[in-house]
Amino acid sequence: MKRASDLYCHACRHEHVQGWNFPCLVIDCGCACVMRPNRPTPEGRELGAGIARLCDKAIAEKRTHIPTFPERCGTCAFRLGTIPNGCPETLMDAMKCVLEVRPFMCHEQLDENKEPNGLCAGWYGMMTADRKPVAAPWPFSHEPDFPERLEEIIEHGVDAAVRGRLRL
């Protein structure tokens, strides 16, 4: 039996299967809605632990100057041990947003139309005032050819992707 957590919508907050509300990564890219499996994996949990550690440190530093810096939500991709914190696709998209300085929206802060209306506090914690965008050498997971493009990167290496030998 499929569960709501087995599928998620990257681009919208609409319920695509009656009764399912997709707790998903939402990025502001203007794409069409695409459904993809997104499950925690051992590699995702390892990556998530590193990202959470970096975020914890960044937020602690920010709180020394801004004591009221916002808390991360209970299911934040940047919070250790959450389901999104163990999902490689979500984490790769979250870090792509950090690197490229693109908005990464909180999936718990929704308006009356179930649209995200607040930035992710974990993403915000990773941002600095002087951060310059850096192109991440991987595609967003909602892009239609994500699996093929990721395979190219895995096969040829990130260095080849960074040097522009692969289509990103």
N, C-alpha and C positions, 0 to 999 in steps of 0.2 A: 504494500500500500504506500502510495506517495504521500509525503507530508508537505506542508507549506514550506518548511525549511529546505526541501530538496530542490526547489526552484525559486528563482528570484528575478525581479525585474530591475534592470539597471536604469531605465530611463523614466519610469513613471511609478506612481503609487496606486494604480488601478488594480482592482481584484480581477484577475484573469480567469480564475476558476471560482465558482460560487463558494463563498465562505472562506476563501484563502486570502490572507493579507500577507504580501511578500515583504518580510523584513530585509530590505536589500540595500546594497550600495547604490547611492544616487549620485550621479555626476552631472554637471550642467554642461552638456555638450550638444544638445539639440537633436539627438539621435532618435530613431524610431525604436519602439519597445522590442526588446529581444529577450527571450527566456532561455536561461542556461542553468545546468546543474551547478551547484556551488556547495561543496561540503568540506568540512575540516579534514585535513590530512596530517600525517606526522610532519611532513615538510612544512606545511602551512603553520602548524603549531610552533615549530622551531623558528620560522621567519617571524611569526607573530610575537614570540617572546622577545626577540631582538628589537622589533619595532616598538613594542610596549615599553621596553626598558629605555629606549631613546626618548620616547614621549614622556615617560615619568620624569626623567631628568630635565627635559625642556620645560615641562610645566612647573616643576619644583623651582627652577630658576626664575621663571616668570612670576611665580607667587612671592618671591622675595621683593619684587618691585610692585606687583599688583596682587595684593592679598585676596581680592575678590575675583581672580581669574576663574572662568567657568569650569565646572566639573564635567568630566566626560559622562555620557549617558551609560546606563547599565549594560548596554550591548554594543558599545563602541568598538570599532575595529582596532583602535589604538589602546584598548584596555586588555591586559593579560587575562586569558582564560575565557573570553567570550567566544561564541560561535564564529562571528565574523573575524575575530583575531586568529582563527585557525584555518580560514579559507584562503588558499593562495590567490585565487582570482580577485577577491575583495582586497586583499593586502597589496597586490600588485597595482590595482587601480588606485588605491588610497595613496601609495607612495608615488605613483605617476602624477597624481594631483599635487602632492607636496613638491616634487621636483620641478614640475612645470608651472607651479603657482597657479593652479586651476582650483576653483571652488570644489570642495568636497562637502556635501550636505549631510546633516544629521538625519538619519532615518526615523528617529523618534519624535522630532519636532515637526509636526504636520499641521497645515491649516485645515479649514473646514472641508476642502476638496481633496484632502489626503495628499497634498503637494508639500514637499519639504519647504520649510520657511526659516531655517536656521543653519548656520555653518556648523560642521562637526567640531566640537571642542578639542578633540584629539588632533585633528588637522590644524586647527588654529594654534594649538600649543607647539606644533612643529614649525610654524611660520616665524620668520624674523623680519623686522622692518627693512633690512637691506638685502633680503633674499632675491636673487636674480634667477629667472626661469632657466632650467636646464632640460633639454629634451631627453626624456627617458627612452631607452632603446627597445621598448616593447609596446605593443598596442594595448588599448583598453579592451577588456574582456567582452564588452558588448559589441565590438566591431564584428561584422559578419565573417570575416576570414581570420579571426583571432587564432583558432587552433593551427591553421596552416602557417601563419606568420610566426607564431611562437615556436613551432617545430623548426622553422628556418633558423631562428635565433639559437635554439638548442643545438641544432646540427652544426652550424657554422661558428657559433660563439658570439658573445656579446661584443667583443672587439670588432668583428666584421660588421656587426650591426651599427656600432658607433661610427665606424669609418665610412658608413654609407653604402656598403656593398649589398645590403639587403633593403628591401622596400619596407619602410616603417610608416 
